[in-house]
Amino acid sequence: MLGLIPKLGDVVASLPGPVVGGAGLVVFATVTAVGINTLRKVEFDGTNNLLMVAVSIGIGMLPVVAPTIYHTFPTWVQIIGGSAITSATIAAFLLNLLFNHTPGLNKAKTAPAEAAPAEPAATS
């Protein structure tokens, strides 16, 4: 809505690059911190969650460490794969579908059945 007001657009366009970069750094660091906080609550033992997180982060890092990796792919793959956030999100989504929603592949740890309480010993 604010982008439709030309004067406001001029104000935003007049901001120095370092100011926009600093604000962007804070925003992205906040998003990262919230993501890490969310991962803190995930059960990793006995599940495929660690594998899903590791592979997703690895796929997300590909365009960062090897920017030309997708240059020989079709344009639509370059657009999706060239964004670290998009490629990591799609990888996490697909791996979650594969491991947690495909019958037979869900190896999540189940809680052991609770034993019935012991009967008190009869006294004579």
Secondary structure, 3 states (H helix, E strand, C coil): CHHHCHHHHHHHHCCCHHHHHHHHHHHHHHHHHHHHHHHHCCCCCCCCHHHHHHHHHHHHHHHHHCCCCCCCCCHHHHHHHCCHHHHHHHHHHHHHHHHHCCCCCCCCCCCCCCCCCCCCCCCC
